[in-house]
Structure formats: structure tokens, C-alpha cells
Amino acid sequence: MPSIEIRRLRPGDEHLLDTVADDVFDEPVDHARLTACLASPGHLLFVALDDGQVVAQAAAMVHRHPDKPSELYVDEVGVSPAWQRHGIANRLMDALFAAGRELGCAEAWLGTEPDNVPARALYERRKEPAGPAETFVMYVYDLGEGSR
């Protein structure tokens, strides 16, 4: 496996996503959305680069609360199939957690589907879990026009 560089993207780094391997993101990267993401305080986007190509990504957000310590919500981790099982996702999670600590987060949390076996294996074998996976109920609301 070639040398993989883990890098946090910041405003001005949009060009790094000009070349992205298959299945790193759920959808094609939209330049305007990427620019807004990188400019948003508290949003973190790390990528894994292999010879200039993005082969993996991890995104998170800092949630600040008036009544409890800040926390890091890990929104997505995606690794192109050709680069899976080489420790890249772990390295991305390490980078996210380090950034979260630097930003004053007391804990990190994430969710995944019960049948997402590869993701659950990754999360369960990490050192940091405070306990077993929790069960929760998620609701999704469509905020698009005409959804009232």
C-alpha cells in the first residue's frame, strides 16, 4: 500500500477534491457545498490522499451546548473499496478525535445502521468507546420546498 497522507481540509483546499476515488462520498462533491462546509466554523473534513487522489474522507461537527461540554459528532467516514482494510479509517478517526480534543470536546459520538457490519467492526475495535453501542431512534424530516 502506497504512502497515505491524512490531511484536514480548510478554505482554499477545495482543489484537493478534484480527483476522488469511487465510493468515498455518497454523492458527487458539489463545489459550492464543499466551499460552504470548509468555511463553516466547527465543521471538520479530513481526507486521505494517495498520490494526490482522495481515497477516503471523514467529516465531523462540533456541537456546543449551553449546559454541558462540547462534543464531536462524527457524521461520515468513507473509504474507497480498493483502499479498505488498510487502517485508513482508523487514521481518519484518530485525526478527527485529536481535532475534537483541540477544540475542547469532551466526547465524540456517531451512529450507523445496525446492518453496517464493516462500520460497526471499525467502531467497536477502537480503544475509546465508553461502553457498548447504544440503541436509539432516529427521525428524518424533509425540509425541502413543499414539505409542509
C-alpha positions in Angstrom: 0.0 0.0 0.0 1.5 3.4 -1.0 2.1 6.1 1.5 -1.2 7.7 2.5 -1.3 11.3 3.7 -4.1 12.3 6.1 -5.0 16.0 5.8 -7.5 18.3 7.3 -9.1 20.5 4.6 -9.5 24.2 5.1 -10.9 27.0 3.0 -8.7 27.1 -0.2 -8.2 23.3 -0.3 -11.2 22.7 -2.5 -8.9 21.7 -5.4 -7.8 18.6 -3.5 -11.2 17.1 -4.2 -10.8 17.4 -7.9 -9.8 13.7 -8.0 -11.8 11.4 -5.8 -11.8 7.6 -5.9 -15.0 5.7 -6.3 -17.4 5.5 -3.3 -15.5 7.9 -1.0 -18.6 10.1 -0.8 -22.3 9.2 -1.1 -22.8 11.6 -4.0 -20.6 13.6 -6.3 -18.9 16.5 -4.5 -20.6 19.9 -5.2 -18.1 22.7 -5.2 -20.5 25.3 -3.6 -21.4 22.9 -0.8 -17.7 22.0 -0.3 -16.8 25.7 0.0 -19.6 26.3 2.5 -18.6 23.3 4.5 -14.9 24.3 4.7 -15.9 27.8 5.7 -18.2 26.7 8.5 -16.8 27.0 12.0 -16.9 23.8 13.8 -17.1 21.6 10.7 -14.2 19.3 10.2 -13.3 17.4 7.0 -10.3 15.2 6.8 -9.2 13.3 3.7 -6.7 10.5 2.9 -4.6 11.2 -0.1 -2.8 8.6 -2.2 -0.6 10.3 -4.8 -3.0 13.3 -4.9 -6.2 11.3 -5.2 -8.7 11.4 -2.3 -9.3 7.7 -1.3 -11.1 8.3 1.9 -12.8 11.0 4.0 -14.2 11.7 7.4 -16.4 14.5 8.4 -17.5 15.8 11.9 -19.1 18.8 13.6 -18.5 20.3 17.0 -21.7 20.6 18.9 -21.6 23.4 21.6 -24.2 23.4 24.3 -25.1 25.9 27.0 -25.4 23.3 29.7 -22.8 20.6 29.0 -19.3 20.2 27.5 -18.9 20.4 23.7 -19.0 17.1 21.8 -17.8 15.9 18.5 -20.4 14.4 16.2 -18.8 12.1 13.6 -21.0 12.4 10.6 -19.4 10.3 7.9 -16.4 8.0 7.3 -15.9 6.8 3.7 -13.1 4.7 2.2 -13.0 3.7 -1.4 -13.3 -0.1 -1.6 -9.8 -0.5 -3.1 -8.2 1.1 -0.1 -10.3 -0.5 2.6 -8.8 -2.7 5.4 -5.5 -0.8 5.4 -6.1 1.2 8.6 -7.1 4.4 6.8 -10.4 4.8 8.5 -8.7 4.4 11.9 -6.2 7.1 11.0 -9.0 9.4 9.9 -10.9 8.8 13.2 -7.6 9.5 15.1 -7.3 12.8 13.3 -11.0 13.7 13.9 -10.7 12.9 17.6 -7.4 14.8 18.0 -9.0 17.9 16.4 -12.1 17.5 18.6 -9.9 17.4 21.7 -8.1 20.6 20.5 -11.5 22.3 20.1 -12.5 21.4 23.6 -14.7 18.4 23.0 -15.2 16.1 26.0 -16.5 13.2 23.9 -17.3 12.1 20.4 -20.3 10.2 19.2 -21.6 8.7 16.0 -24.3 6.4 14.6 -24.6 3.8 11.9 -27.1 1.4 10.6 -27.4 -1.9 12.6 -26.6 -3.9 9.4 -23.5 -1.9 8.5 -21.2 -4.6 9.7 -17.9 -3.1 8.4 -18.5 0.3 10.1 -19.6 -1.4 13.4 -16.5 -3.5 13.4 -14.3 -0.4 12.9 -16.1 1.5 15.8 -16.2 -1.5 18.2 -12.5 -2.3 17.9 -11.3 1.3 18.7 -9.9 1.9 22.1 -12.0 4.9 23.0 -15.6 3.5 23.4 -17.1 4.3 26.8 -19.3 1.2 26.6 -21.3 -0.9 24.2 -23.2 0.5 21.3 -26.5 2.2 22.3 -29.8 1.8 20.7 -31.6 4.9 19.6 -34.4 6.1 17.4 -33.7 8.5 14.5 -36.3 10.7 12.8 -35.6 12.4 9.5 -37.5 15.4 8.3 -37.7 16.7 4.7 -37.0 20.5 4.8 -37.4 21.0 1.1 -39.9 23.3 -0.5 -43.4 22.0 -0.4 -42.7 19.6 2.5 -45.1 21.4 4.9 
